Amino acid sequence: MAKSIIVVDDTYFYRESLKDLLKKAGYDVVAEGVDGDEAVELVRSIEPDLVILDVVMPKQSGLEAAKEIMALGVKTKVVMCSSLSYEPMVEEALSAGACAYLTKPLEDEIILKELKKVFGQE
């Protein structure tokens, strides 16, 4: 069975590109969102295998959303992505519960390789 994924990014282009890549790779993109509040609600209601969160989003950042998602006690794994790649940001994302941090612009091979690691398929 395909792994279920929610994509949350306030930039339409990144959201659509990522959804397209994931679907072509055989993942089941079950929902999408545009801000941290929406991410938390989607994870709470759907409980996907994975949520991919942008770091900088309106209403609530991806970092804040990751902390809330971890507090829900669901099995959902969190992967963060951002154009911000300085070490303190990466460390904060990982300490918030993210199991991987991807840097934009997102490269297809790197995304798929990281997801395989996250799902223990590599």
Buried (B, 14 or more C-beta within 10 A) or exposed (E): EEBBBBBBBBBEEBBEBBBEBBEEBEBEBBBBBBBBBBBBBBBEEBBBBBBBBBBBBEEBBBBBBBBBBBEEEBEBBBBBBBEBEEEEBBEBBBEBBBBBBBBBEBEEEEBBEBBEEBBEEE
